[in-house]
Amino acid sequence: MTPFALALLAALPEAHAQSAGRKGLDPVFVTATRSPQALSQVLADATVITRADIERQAFGGLADLLRSQACFEMVRNGNPGANTSLFVRGAETRHTKVLIDGVPYDSQRTDGASWQSLPLAQIERIEIVRGAASAIYGSDAIGGVVQIFTRKGEGAPLLELGVGGGNNGLAKLDASISGLNGIVDYALSVASERSDGFNTRPVIGDPGYSPDIDGYRSRSVSLRLGAQLNKAHRVDLIGIDSHINSQYDATAKPKVDDRNINAARALRAAWTAQWSPALDTSFSIGESTDNYETKPSVYKTETRTRSIALSAGLKLGTGQLNGSLERREDKLLNTSVAGGKADRHQDAVGLGYLWSAGPLSLQAHARHDRDSEFGSANTGTLAAGYQLSPQWRLLSSYGTAFKAPSLYQRFSQYGKPNLEPEKGKNAEIGLHFTQGVHGASLTAYRNLVDDLIIFGAPGPCRDGFGCYENVGQARLQGLSLKGNTSLGAVRLSGSLDLQSPKDVTELAGHKNYGKVLARRAKTHGSLRAETDVAGWALGAQILASGKRTDNLNNGIQLGGYATLDLDAQYSLNQQLRLQLKLDNAFDRKYETARGYANAPFQFFVGLRYSPTL
C-alpha cells in the first residue's frame, strides 16, 4: 500500500450503513437474527448496501461491489466471469454463508459460493454480517453472512431502462418494471452485459500466457410476485436466473478459445403470517442451482441445494423468543464423484432470545444440526450491547461455527468419507460512535478455526496425487476501523483493516506455521468522498491493499496497490439520468493471483430512463 493511501485511510476512521448512514436513517436489518431490527440495535458488525450504491457500481459483478467493504478482500483470475474468491476477515471464501432472499446458495464443487455468477442488476439490497453466525444459519457461517435481496414492487407502476457502454467493448442493457396493483406487488427485471475484455495472462513465459484478450458475456433475469392476502397473511414467489460465459487462458496455445460458463438459479416460495401482535411465523421452500462447465476442455458440474424452513417469533415483554426448524438437501453431479453423483441432507433446530431494557441489550442463540454423513454439530452465540451515552455504544460477542465438508471433498477421487467439519470459535468487541452525520466504529476480533480441510499428501483416497484431510488450523485476528463524516459539502466514508490471519497448523514437517495466509494483506482499506455540485452527484473512491504472499510454499510476493475510481450522475430531467464511471482511473497494474491481470482503466457512460406510467 502506498504511503499516501495509508495516510488517507488512517486519517479517517466506512459507514455503518452506506447511503442510509449518510442520510441519518436507521434501516431495518434482518440477517443478524432472522428477525427485523433497527440497524443501530444490531449486536454484530453489520452493513447495509442499498440500490443507490449498487447502481453507482454501474457494471461488473457482486464481488466488484463487495471488495470495497470493510473486512473484504477479492481474488480473481481475470475478468468478472473468472473464478473469484472473497475473504471476509481473512477466512476462506467457503467460510462465508451466501443467501439469496433466504435461500442458501453454494457450490459443492468449489466448496463455496460462485461469486462470479451473481449479477448486480437483479439486486435491490445487500446485508452483511461479519463474524460467526452458525448458531443462526448452520454450516458455512464461520467468517460471516452475505444476504442478497432481489427487487420488489412498491407503489405506482415504475418502468426503468438503462443503456451504456465504454472502452474494451463494454456494453450493458437492462430493463425493469415493478409496482403494486391491489393486493399484488410485482417486479420483473432483465439485464445483459458484454465486454471484449483484456489480456488476463499477460506475463510472457507464464504457462498460461497467450497474447489475446479475454472477454465475457452475461445475462440475468429476476421475477418477484407477492400478495398481501390480508393484514395478517402474505405469500411471495421469487426467482432469479443468471448466466455468464467468459474467456480464459488455460494454456499458451493462442488459437484455443477456452471458456468458463457459470450459471446460477434460485427459487423461493414463502408464506408469512402475523397471528397476533406477539406471534409471527414464516414458512418457505427454496432451491438454488450452481452450474459450471469449461469448453473446449470438457468439464461439467452441478450443485443443487434444496431447503425447507419454518421460523417463528414470540414477543415476551421486553424480549423476543425466536425458533426455527430447517432441512437442507445437497446434491452434486460431477464425474469425479463415484457414480457421478453424491448427496446428503441436514436437519436443524434453532432457538434465539433477544432482550433489551434501558441501555442494555442481550442475545443468545443455539442451534443443533444433524448431517446425514458426519453426524451432529452444536453451535451457539452470546452477544451483549450497552449504550454508554447517546453517542457511544459498546458491543461484544462470542460464537461458535462450523463448515461441513463439501460433497466433492468427501466423495471425489481426492475425497475421504470420514472428513470432519471445520470448526470456528470467534470472539469480538466493538465500540460504536454516532452523532448526526458523524459515525465511527472499531471492532477487534479473534477467530480460531480448527480441523481446516487442506489438500494433502497421497493417502486413503482413490487418487495417487493427493487427498483432502482435516489437519489445518488458522488464527484470524485483527482490528477493523470504519467511519463516516462530512466536511462542509463533502461526505466522507472509509474503512481500514489491520489483520493477522495466520496458519497455526501444528503438524510434523509443516513449514508454514506462523505465516500470514495466502493472498491476504495485513493492511487494506477504502476511502470514499461524495459531493453535489451544480446538479451533479460526484464521487471518488480509493481502494488500497498491502503486499500479499501468493503461495506459502514458494513465498512469492504480490505487491501492494492502490486504485482510484470516479463516478458522476446528473439528472437531465425528472425521467432521464446520465451516469459516468471511471474504474482504475490511473490504469494501475496489479495482481491478486500470480500471473493474472486485474481490470485495466475502464470508462462507462450510461443513461437511465424512468418514464411516468
Backbone torsions as a table, in degrees:
resi	resn	phi	psi	omega
1	MET	NA	137.3	-178.6
2	THR	-70.4	150.2	177.4
3	PRO	-58.7	-35.8	179.9
4	PHE	-62.7	-45.6	-179.9
5	ALA	-64.9	-40.4	179.2
6	LEU	-61.8	-41.3	-179.2
7	ALA	-64.2	-41.5	178.9
8	LEU	-62.6	-44.9	-177.4
9	LEU	-68.0	-39.2	-178.9
10	ALA	-69.4	-29.0	-178.0
11	ALA	-72.2	-23.6	-178.5
12	LEU	-118.8	119.8	178.5
13	PRO	-62.1	NA	NA
14	GLU	NA	137.3	178.9
15	ALA	-63.2	144.4	176.2
16	HIS	-57.6	-38.4	167.0
17	ALA	-132.9	137.7	-171.1
18	GLN	-58.5	-94.0	-178.0
19	SER	-67.4	-36.5	-178.7
20	ALA	-60.8	-42.5	179.4
21	GLY	-63.3	-36.6	-179.0
22	ARG	-65.0	-35.7	-176.3
23	LYS	-90.0	0.3	177.6
24	GLY	78.8	17.7	179.6
25	LEU	-89.4	167.4	178.5
26	ASP	-128.9	85.2	-172.3
27	PRO	-68.1	159.3	176.1
28	VAL	-79.1	136.5	-176.1
29	PHE	-128.4	129.9	-175.1
30	VAL	-115.5	-21.4	-169.6
31	THR	-69.7	-29.7	-174.7
32	ALA	-64.1	-35.7	-176.2
33	THR	-130.2	-1.7	-173.7
34	ARG	68.6	20.0	174.7
35	SER	-142.9	150.1	-174.9
36	PRO	-64.9	135.1	175.0
37	GLN	-142.6	152.6	167.4
38	ALA	-67.2	137.8	-177.7
39	LEU	-55.7	-35.7	-179.2
40	SER	-66.1	-17.7	-178.8
41	GLN	-100.2	0.4	-179.6
42	VAL	-70.1	133.9	-179.0
43	LEU	-95.9	44.0	179.7
44	ALA	-148.7	164.4	175.3
45	ASP	-78.9	101.2	-167.9
46	ALA	-130.0	154.5	179.1
47	THR	-144.4	144.0	172.1
48	VAL	-112.0	133.9	172.6
49	ILE	-113.4	124.2	-173.4
50	THR	-95.2	173.1	178.3
51	ARG	-62.2	-35.5	178.2
52	ALA	-62.1	-40.1	177.3
53	ASP	-65.0	-38.8	-179.1
54	ILE	-67.2	-45.3	179.5
55	GLU	-63.2	-33.3	179.3
56	ARG	-63.5	-30.5	178.1
57	GLN	-62.8	-35.2	170.5
58	ALA	76.5	-48.0	-176.8
59	PHE	-150.3	172.8	-178.0
60	GLY	92.0	-162.6	-176.3
61	GLY	-116.7	-175.5	-177.8
62	LEU	-59.3	-40.1	-177.5
63	ALA	-62.1	-32.2	178.8
64	ASP	-63.8	-31.5	177.9
65	LEU	-79.7	-44.2	-175.1
66	LEU	-69.6	-25.1	-176.2
67	ARG	-62.7	-19.7	179.5
68	SER	-88.5	-1.5	-179.4
69	GLN	-84.2	153.2	177.7
70	ALA	-58.2	138.3	175.7
71	CYS	76.8	1.9	-179.1
72	PHE	-104.1	134.7	171.6
73	GLU	-129.2	135.1	-178.8
74	MET	-108.8	137.9	171.5
75	VAL	-124.5	127.0	-176.6
76	ARG	-138.0	138.8	179.4
77	ASN	-94.3	55.1	176.6
78	GLY	123.8	-131.3	-175.0
79	ASN	-81.0	176.7	-176.1
80	PRO	-59.4	-16.3	177.6
81	GLY	-92.2	-2.6	-178.8
82	ALA	-79.9	165.8	178.8
83	ASN	-55.7	129.7	-173.5
84	THR	-130.7	136.0	176.4
85	SER	-121.7	146.7	172.7
86	LEU	-126.9	124.4	177.9
87	PHE	-102.6	122.0	178.6
88	VAL	-105.3	118.8	-175.3
89	ARG	54.1	32.7	177.5
90	GLY	82.5	-4.1	-179.6
91	ALA	-72.8	157.9	177.9
92	GLU	-60.3	153.2	-179.2
93	THR	-60.5	-27.9	179.0
94	ARG	-75.1	-8.3	-177.3
95	HIS	-94.5	14.8	173.5
96	THR	-112.9	121.6	177.9
97	LYS	-75.7	130.7	178.3
98	VAL	-117.5	127.5	179.0
99	LEU	-123.4	139.1	173.2
100	ILE	-114.9	105.2	-174.7
101	ASP	51.7	40.8	178.1
102	GLY	87.9	-7.9	-178.9
103	VAL	-91.0	123.2	177.7
104	PRO	-61.6	132.2	177.4
105	TYR	-120.4	124.3	-170.5
106	ASP	-153.1	160.9	170.3
107	SER	-123.5	117.7	176.9
108	GLN	-79.2	-1.1	174.5
109	ARG	-85.5	-57.6	-178.2
110	THR	-88.8	-6.9	-178.7
111	ASP	61.0	61.4	179.4
112	GLY	157.7	163.7	-179.2
113	ALA	-64.4	144.0	174.0
114	SER	-86.0	88.6	-174.1
115	TRP	-59.0	-32.2	-177.7
116	GLN	-68.1	-13.0	-178.0
117	SER	-90.2	-6.9	-171.4
118	LEU	-98.2	116.1	-174.4
119	PRO	-86.8	148.4	177.7
120	LEU	-77.3	-34.1	-169.6
121	ALA	-60.7	-26.1	-175.0
122	GLN	-95.2	3.8	-172.6
123	ILE	-101.5	131.8	176.5
124	GLU	-94.7	-32.7	-170.0
125	ARG	-163.0	149.0	177.7
126	ILE	-132.0	134.7	173.6
127	GLU	-116.2	135.7	-178.3
128	ILE	-121.5	131.2	170.8
129	VAL	-122.0	124.4	178.1
130	ARG	-98.8	141.8	-180.0
131	GLY	106.4	174.2	-176.3
132	ALA	-64.4	131.7	-179.4
133	ALA	-141.4	22.0	179.7
134	SER	-67.7	-24.7	178.2
135	ALA	-66.3	-14.6	177.4
136	ILE	-109.7	-37.5	-172.0
137	TYR	-118.5	-0.8	177.9
138	GLY	77.8	-146.3	-174.6
139	SER	-58.3	150.0	172.0
140	ASP	95.3	-27.5	-169.2
141	ALA	-87.1	59.0	176.3
142	ILE	-83.9	-44.0	-177.8
143	GLY	-97.6	-22.0	-179.7
144	GLY	160.9	-175.1	-178.6
145	VAL	-135.2	135.7	171.2
146	VAL	-121.6	117.6	178.0
147	GLN	-113.0	129.6	-178.1
148	ILE	-104.6	130.6	176.3
149	PHE	-114.0	125.3	179.3
150	THR	-78.3	171.4	-172.1
151	ARG	-71.2	145.6	-175.9
152	LYS	-131.0	141.5	-179.6
153	GLY	-81.1	140.7	178.4
154	GLU	-146.8	140.8	171.3
155	GLY	66.6	-150.1	-177.4
156	ALA	-65.1	154.1	179.1
157	PRO	-55.3	135.1	-178.1
158	LEU	-129.7	121.9	176.0
159	LEU	-107.8	131.4	177.6
160	GLU	-127.7	132.7	177.4
161	LEU	-126.4	136.7	178.7
162	GLY	-134.3	137.6	177.1
163	VAL	-144.0	143.6	-179.2
164	GLY	-171.4	170.8	179.0
165	GLY	-167.8	177.5	-178.7
166	GLY	-168.4	-164.0	179.1
167	ASN	-71.7	176.3	-176.4
168	ASN	59.0	24.8	177.3
169	GLY	70.9	20.5	-178.4
170	LEU	-71.9	131.1	175.3
171	ALA	-145.6	138.9	-176.5
172	LYS	-141.7	141.1	178.2
173	LEU	-142.8	132.4	176.6
174	ASP	-146.2	155.2	179.5
175	ALA	-150.7	144.5	178.0
176	SER	-149.5	151.9	173.2
177	ILE	-137.8	136.1	-177.6
178	SER	-150.8	162.1	178.0
179	GLY	166.4	-170.6	-177.8
180	LEU	-133.4	128.6	178.9
181	ASN	-131.8	101.7	-176.1
182	GLY	66.8	-123.4	180.0
183	ILE	-89.8	-4.2	-173.1
184	VAL	-105.9	128.7	170.0
185	ASP	-111.1	151.0	-173.5
186	TYR	-146.1	153.4	175.8
187	ALA	-155.2	121.8	177.3
188	LEU	-125.5	130.4	-177.1
189	SER	-140.0	135.5	175.9
190	VAL	-131.2	151.3	-178.8
191	ALA	-155.9	151.4	172.6
192	SER	-142.5	149.9	-179.5
193	GLU	-150.1	141.2	178.2
194	ARG	-143.2	156.5	175.3
195	SER	-154.3	141.1	173.3
196	ASP	-69.5	-22.8	173.2
197	GLY	82.2	-154.2	-176.4
198	PHE	-150.6	171.4	179.0
199	ASN	-75.4	108.0	-175.0
200	THR	-81.3	-16.4	177.3
201	ARG	-124.5	76.0	-171.1
202	PRO	-87.7	-4.4	-173.1
203	VAL	-83.9	112.1	179.6
204	ILE	-63.9	133.0	-177.2
205	GLY	97.2	-16.9	175.7
206	ASP	-67.2	141.7	-178.4
207	PRO	-55.5	-26.5	-179.4
208	GLY	-102.0	8.6	-175.7
209	TYR	-62.8	133.9	174.4
210	SER	-151.9	128.4	-174.8
211	PRO	-79.9	51.5	179.2
212	ASP	-123.4	180.0	173.8
213	ILE	-112.9	149.8	-173.4
214	ASP	-122.1	112.1	-176.9
215	GLY	-107.0	-170.6	179.7
216	TYR	-153.3	158.6	173.5
217	ARG	-137.0	133.3	-180.0
218	SER	-134.5	153.6	173.0
219	ARG	-146.4	150.5	-178.7
220	SER	-154.5	156.6	178.2
221	VAL	-149.5	144.7	174.2
222	SER	-139.3	148.3	179.5
223	LEU	-139.9	132.3	178.2
224	ARG	-135.9	126.9	176.5
225	LEU	-125.2	132.2	178.5
226	GLY	-135.4	151.3	178.2
227	ALA	-137.6	121.7	174.6
228	GLN	-88.6	90.2	-172.3
229	LEU	-60.8	-38.4	172.8
230	ASN	-161.4	-169.8	-176.9
231	LYS	-62.9	-21.9	-171.8
232	ALA	-107.5	-17.5	-171.9
233	HIS	-129.9	137.5	179.9
234	ARG	-141.4	143.8	175.2
235	VAL	-125.2	147.2	179.8
236	ASP	-136.9	141.7	171.2
237	LEU	-123.9	126.4	-173.7
238	ILE	-133.2	136.8	175.2
239	GLY	-145.7	141.9	176.5
240	ILE	-141.0	139.2	-179.1
241	ASP	-138.2	132.6	-177.0
242	SER	-137.6	144.4	-179.3
243	HIS	-143.9	131.0	177.1
244	ILE	-137.1	129.0	-179.2
245	ASN	-116.4	113.9	-175.2
246	SER	-128.1	150.4	177.5
247	GLN	-90.2	149.7	175.3
248	TYR	-151.5	168.8	-178.9
249	ASP	-111.6	104.6	177.9
250	ALA	-85.1	-31.1	-179.7
251	THR	-138.5	177.9	179.6
252	ALA	-88.0	13.6	179.2
253	LYS	-80.5	113.2	-171.2
254	PRO	-69.2	-22.8	-175.1
255	LYS	-95.6	3.7	179.2
256	VAL	-92.4	122.8	-179.4
257	ASP	-95.4	82.3	-179.6
258	ASP	-74.0	138.8	-177.6
259	ARG	-138.7	139.0	166.8
260	ASN	-98.7	134.1	176.0
261	ILE	-125.0	113.2	-179.8
262	ASN	-113.1	140.1	176.1
263	ALA	-140.1	138.3	178.8
264	ALA	-131.9	146.0	179.0
265	ARG	-147.9	141.8	175.9
266	ALA	-141.6	136.2	178.6
267	LEU	-131.1	143.4	179.4
268	ARG	-151.4	137.5	170.5
269	ALA	-121.8	131.3	-174.6
270	ALA	-138.8	148.1	174.8
271	TRP	-131.1	120.7	177.0
272	THR	-114.4	143.8	-175.7
273	ALA	-140.7	139.6	174.4
274	GLN	-111.1	93.9	-172.9
275	TRP	-74.5	-27.9	177.8
276	SER	-159.7	170.5	177.1
277	PRO	-56.7	-21.9	-176.3
278	ALA	-101.7	-18.6	-171.1
279	LEU	-123.8	126.9	173.3
280	ASP	-134.0	153.0	179.2
281	THR	-137.0	160.1	175.7
282	SER	-144.7	133.0	177.1
283	PHE	-127.0	131.7	-177.2
284	SER	-143.7	151.1	173.1
285	ILE	-127.1	130.7	-177.4
286	GLY	-142.5	162.2	175.6
287	GLU	-150.2	135.5	172.8
288	SER	-124.3	149.8	-179.9
289	THR	-132.6	135.0	175.7
290	ASP	-123.6	119.7	178.9
291	ASN	-115.6	141.6	176.8
292	TYR	-145.0	134.8	174.0
293	GLU	-149.7	158.6	177.0
294	THR	-123.4	149.5	176.2
295	LYS	-140.4	147.3	-1.1
296	PRO	-78.0	-15.4	173.2
297	SER	-64.0	134.2	-170.1
298	VAL	-91.8	110.0	172.0
299	TYR	-147.0	133.2	-179.2
300	LYS	-148.0	136.1	179.5
301	THR	-147.7	153.0	-178.7
302	GLU	-143.8	136.6	174.2
303	THR	-117.2	131.2	174.3
304	ARG	-120.2	128.7	178.9
305	THR	-124.5	119.5	177.7
306	ARG	-111.7	143.1	-177.8
307	SER	-141.4	144.8	173.7
308	ILE	-130.7	131.7	-176.3
309	ALA	-141.7	137.8	172.5
310	LEU	-126.2	123.3	179.8
311	SER	-130.9	156.1	-179.3
312	ALA	-146.7	149.0	175.2
313	GLY	-130.4	132.1	-178.1
314	LEU	-127.4	117.8	178.2
315	LYS	-78.5	130.6	-179.2
316	LEU	-128.9	92.0	-178.5
317	GLY	62.6	-121.7	179.2
318	THR	-89.7	7.2	-179.6
319	GLY	-120.9	175.0	176.7
320	GLN	-143.6	133.2	177.5
321	LEU	-103.5	124.5	177.5
322	ASN	-112.6	142.5	176.4
323	GLY	-139.3	153.3	-179.9
324	SER	-150.0	146.0	170.6
325	LEU	-124.5	132.7	-176.4
326	GLU	-140.7	152.2	169.5
327	ARG	-136.6	133.2	178.5
328	ARG	-126.3	135.0	178.8
329	GLU	-124.4	124.7	179.4
330	ASP	-112.1	138.8	174.4
331	LYS	-136.1	133.5	177.7
332	LEU	-118.3	126.0	172.9
333	LEU	-107.6	111.6	-174.1
334	ASN	-159.0	134.2	-176.3
335	THR	-68.9	-17.9	178.4
336	SER	-78.2	-10.1	179.5
337	VAL	-92.6	138.1	179.0
338	ALA	-55.7	126.4	-178.4
339	GLY	81.4	-2.4	177.7
340	GLY	82.2	-2.5	178.9
341	LYS	-156.8	157.3	175.8
342	ALA	-149.4	151.5	179.4
343	ASP	-149.1	166.3	177.0
344	ARG	-162.5	172.2	174.1
345	HIS	-144.1	155.5	177.3
346	GLN	-129.9	133.3	174.1
347	ASP	-115.1	140.8	-173.4
348	ALA	-144.2	150.0	171.5
349	VAL	-131.6	135.9	-178.3
350	GLY	-136.0	148.7	176.7
351	LEU	-133.8	143.4	176.6
352	GLY	-144.0	147.0	178.5
353	TYR	-131.8	126.8	179.4
354	LEU	-115.9	128.8	-176.9
355	TRP	-137.5	139.9	179.3
356	SER	-148.8	134.8	176.5
357	ALA	-151.7	120.0	-178.7
358	GLY	61.6	-133.1	-177.1
359	PRO	-81.0	-8.9	-172.9
360	LEU	-101.6	133.5	174.0
361	SER	-129.2	136.2	-179.6
362	LEU	-131.7	147.4	175.2
363	GLN	-141.4	145.5	174.3
364	ALA	-140.3	133.1	179.3
365	HIS	-133.4	141.3	177.0
366	ALA	-142.0	145.6	-177.3
367	ARG	-149.2	142.0	175.3
368	HIS	-120.1	120.6	176.2
369	ASP	-111.9	135.4	174.8
370	ARG	-120.5	119.5	-177.1
371	ASP	-101.6	139.2	-177.5
372	SER	-67.3	-15.5	-176.9
373	GLU	-103.3	-51.9	-172.9
374	PHE	-103.8	-8.9	179.5
375	GLY	106.9	-137.2	-169.7
376	SER	-108.6	155.5	173.0
377	ALA	-140.7	129.1	177.7
378	ASN	-112.5	131.0	-179.7
379	THR	-133.8	156.9	179.5
380	GLY	-153.9	159.2	177.4
381	THR	-142.2	136.9	171.7
382	LEU	-122.3	133.0	-178.4
383	ALA	-140.8	147.9	179.8
384	ALA	-141.9	147.3	175.2
385	GLY	-137.4	141.5	-180.0
386	TYR	-136.0	125.0	179.3
387	GLN	-82.8	99.4	-177.2
388	LEU	-67.4	-34.3	179.2
389	SER	-160.7	176.0	177.7
390	PRO	-57.9	-23.1	-178.1
391	GLN	-100.9	-29.0	-170.3
392	TRP	-110.6	136.1	177.5
393	ARG	-136.9	134.9	179.8
394	LEU	-106.2	131.8	-179.6
395	LEU	-126.1	147.8	173.5
396	SER	-152.7	153.2	179.1
397	SER	-160.1	156.6	172.6
398	TYR	-138.4	131.9	-178.5
399	GLY	-148.6	152.2	174.1
400	THR	-109.5	155.3	-175.9
401	ALA	-151.2	167.2	176.7
402	PHE	-151.0	159.1	174.3
403	LYS	-130.9	116.6	179.2
404	ALA	-68.7	141.5	175.5
405	PRO	-57.1	142.0	178.5
406	SER	-71.8	161.3	178.1
407	LEU	-63.7	-32.0	176.8
408	TYR	-67.6	-42.0	179.3
409	GLN	-64.8	-28.9	-178.5
410	ARG	-88.9	-41.0	-164.9
411	PHE	-120.7	3.4	174.8
412	SER	-78.4	-178.2	179.5
413	GLN	-65.3	-17.5	178.1
414	TYR	-100.6	4.2	-170.0
415	GLY	-92.2	161.6	174.7
416	LYS	-127.4	118.7	-176.7
417	PRO	-61.4	-19.3	-176.9
418	ASN	-98.0	18.0	175.9
419	LEU	-60.1	142.2	179.7
420	GLU	-99.7	162.2	176.3
421	PRO	-65.9	150.4	168.3
422	GLU	-78.0	143.5	-172.6
423	LYS	-128.6	138.2	179.7
424	GLY	-124.9	146.8	173.8
425	LYS	-129.4	112.7	-171.7
426	ASN	-117.4	130.2	173.7
427	ALA	-126.0	139.9	178.7
428	GLU	-151.9	158.3	176.9
429	ILE	-141.8	138.7	-176.1
430	GLY	-139.0	151.4	177.0
431	LEU	-126.3	124.3	-176.1
432	HIS	-117.2	140.4	177.1
433	PHE	-126.6	132.6	177.5
434	THR	-142.2	128.7	175.5
435	GLN	-154.8	104.5	-178.3
436	GLY	61.1	-124.6	-179.3
437	VAL	-85.8	1.9	-178.5
438	HIS	-102.2	136.8	177.6
439	GLY	-155.2	150.4	178.8
440	ALA	-156.6	153.1	174.3
441	SER	-148.9	146.3	176.1
442	LEU	-129.8	123.2	-178.9
443	THR	-124.1	128.7	173.2
444	ALA	-110.3	133.9	-175.7
445	TYR	-138.8	157.0	176.0
446	ARG	-148.3	119.4	-175.5
447	ASN	-126.5	116.2	178.3
448	LEU	-99.7	120.5	-176.9
449	VAL	-113.4	119.4	-179.4
450	ASP	-110.1	164.6	178.9
451	ASP	56.8	33.9	176.4
452	LEU	-58.2	136.3	179.6
453	ILE	-89.1	121.7	177.6
454	ILE	-125.0	164.4	176.3
455	PHE	-91.3	110.8	-172.7
456	GLY	-108.9	-157.7	-176.3
457	ALA	-73.8	164.0	175.9
458	PRO	-55.4	147.1	-177.6
459	GLY	-166.8	-136.3	-173.7
460	PRO	-83.5	39.0	173.2
461	CYS	-115.7	179.6	-172.8
462	ARG	-81.1	-10.3	-176.4
463	ASP	-108.6	141.3	-178.8
464	GLY	-86.1	-1.4	-178.5
465	PHE	-82.6	-39.6	-179.3
466	GLY	172.4	169.3	-176.8
467	CYS	-138.6	153.4	171.4
468	TYR	-76.5	141.6	179.4
469	GLU	-152.3	154.5	179.4
470	ASN	-89.2	81.3	-179.0
471	VAL	-130.1	-10.7	-173.0
472	GLY	-84.4	154.6	173.3
473	GLN	-140.0	142.3	178.9
474	ALA	-137.6	146.1	174.0
475	ARG	-119.7	114.2	-177.4
476	LEU	-108.1	114.0	-179.5
477	GLN	-143.6	153.1	-179.2
478	GLY	175.8	-179.4	175.9
479	LEU	-121.6	135.2	177.6
480	SER	-123.5	119.6	-178.3
481	LEU	-112.6	128.9	-179.3
482	LYS	-134.8	149.3	179.9
483	GLY	-163.9	161.9	174.0
484	ASN	-149.1	145.6	180.0
485	THR	-160.2	177.7	175.7
486	SER	-129.9	137.2	174.0
487	LEU	-120.1	95.1	-174.3
488	GLY	65.7	-123.3	-179.5
489	ALA	-89.2	1.9	-177.3
490	VAL	-102.8	126.9	176.5
491	ARG	-99.0	130.3	-177.4
492	LEU	-119.2	141.3	172.3
493	SER	-147.3	150.3	-177.9
494	GLY	-169.4	172.3	177.0
495	SER	-147.2	151.2	176.6
496	LEU	-139.5	122.3	-179.9
497	ASP	-113.5	124.7	173.5
498	LEU	-113.8	110.9	-171.2
499	GLN	-134.2	160.6	178.1
500	SER	-141.7	73.7	177.4
501	PRO	-83.4	105.6	-170.5
502	LYS	-118.1	150.9	171.1
503	ASP	-79.3	119.5	178.5
504	VAL	-122.4	33.9	179.7
505	THR	-67.8	122.5	177.0
506	GLU	-101.4	94.6	-175.1
507	LEU	-145.1	136.5	-179.3
508	ALA	-57.7	129.3	179.3
509	GLY	83.7	-2.7	-180.0
510	HIS	-79.7	122.4	-171.9
511	LYS	-100.6	1.1	-173.2
512	ASN	-105.5	11.0	-179.3
513	TYR	-58.8	130.5	177.7
514	GLY	85.8	-3.0	179.8
515	LYS	-86.0	145.6	174.7
516	VAL	-66.0	135.4	-176.5
517	LEU	-57.6	151.7	-175.2
518	ALA	-59.1	138.6	172.8
519	ARG	64.8	21.4	171.7
520	ARG	-111.1	138.7	176.5
521	ALA	-97.2	146.2	175.0
522	LYS	-69.3	-28.0	-178.6
523	THR	-135.0	130.6	172.5
524	HIS	-155.7	159.4	-178.4
525	GLY	-176.8	-176.6	179.7
526	SER	-146.8	155.7	175.9
527	LEU	-141.7	128.0	-178.9
528	ARG	-127.3	139.5	175.9
529	ALA	-126.3	138.5	179.5
530	GLU	-135.8	149.0	174.2
531	THR	-158.8	165.4	177.9
532	ASP	-119.1	124.3	-177.0
533	VAL	-136.8	118.1	174.7
534	ALA	51.8	42.7	178.5
535	GLY	87.9	-7.9	178.2
536	TRP	-92.7	137.2	169.0
537	ALA	-100.4	110.9	-173.2
538	LEU	-109.8	143.8	178.7
539	GLY	-145.9	149.9	176.2
540	ALA	-141.2	141.3	-177.7
541	GLN	-140.8	133.0	173.6
542	ILE	-106.6	129.6	170.3
543	LEU	-112.4	131.7	-175.9
544	ALA	-138.7	146.6	179.9
545	SER	-146.7	144.3	174.5
546	GLY	-79.1	-179.4	-179.3
547	LYS	-68.4	156.4	-179.2
548	ARG	-138.3	159.0	173.8
549	THR	-96.7	125.8	-178.0
550	ASP	-72.5	-38.8	-177.2
551	ASN	-146.4	122.8	-176.0
552	LEU	-64.9	-27.1	-176.2
553	ASN	-74.7	-33.3	-179.2
554	ASN	-106.7	-9.4	174.4
555	GLY	70.1	13.0	-179.1
556	ILE	-67.0	130.8	-174.9
557	GLN	-97.0	143.5	170.5
558	LEU	-106.1	128.9	-174.6
559	GLY	-69.9	155.9	174.6
560	GLY	-70.1	165.6	-178.2
561	TYR	-156.2	162.4	170.2
562	ALA	-143.4	136.0	179.1
563	THR	-124.8	154.5	178.2
564	LEU	-118.9	127.8	175.1
565	ASP	-116.6	141.1	179.4
566	LEU	-125.5	145.3	177.6
567	ASP	-145.5	154.2	179.3
568	ALA	-153.6	146.0	176.4
569	GLN	-137.1	143.9	-179.7
570	TYR	-144.2	126.7	179.3
571	SER	-83.9	109.1	178.9
572	LEU	-70.2	-34.2	170.9
573	ASN	-158.5	-169.4	-176.4
574	GLN	-67.4	-18.2	-175.0
575	GLN	-111.2	-18.2	-171.9
576	LEU	-123.8	129.4	-176.7
577	ARG	-128.2	134.3	176.5
578	LEU	-92.8	137.8	-178.2
579	GLN	-129.5	130.0	178.4
580	LEU	-125.5	143.5	179.9
581	LYS	-149.1	133.7	172.1
582	LEU	-122.4	116.7	175.5
583	ASP	-102.8	139.8	-179.1
584	ASN	51.5	57.9	-170.1
585	ALA	-56.4	-31.4	-179.8
586	PHE	-99.0	13.8	175.4
587	ASP	54.1	49.3	-178.6
588	ARG	-70.1	130.2	176.9
589	LYS	-92.6	122.4	179.7
590	TYR	-156.6	164.8	-179.3
591	GLU	-127.7	141.3	168.2
592	THR	-105.7	-14.2	171.8
593	ALA	-140.2	133.9	-172.7
594	ARG	-58.0	130.5	176.9
595	GLY	89.9	-8.3	-178.2
596	TYR	-112.4	125.3	178.8
597	ALA	-78.9	150.3	169.8
598	ASN	-97.1	168.6	-172.6
599	ALA	-58.5	135.4	176.3
600	PRO	-80.2	-168.5	176.4
601	PHE	-52.8	130.5	-179.2
602	GLN	-138.7	125.5	173.6
603	PHE	-111.9	154.4	-179.2
604	PHE	-141.0	133.5	174.4
605	VAL	-125.1	125.2	-176.8
606	GLY	-140.7	162.4	174.5
607	LEU	-125.8	138.4	175.1
608	ARG	-121.5	128.4	-172.9
609	TYR	-122.8	125.6	179.4
610	SER	-128.0	84.3	-178.3
611	PRO	-72.9	155.9	176.6
612	THR	-77.8	128.9	-179.6
613	LEU	-101.9	NA	NA
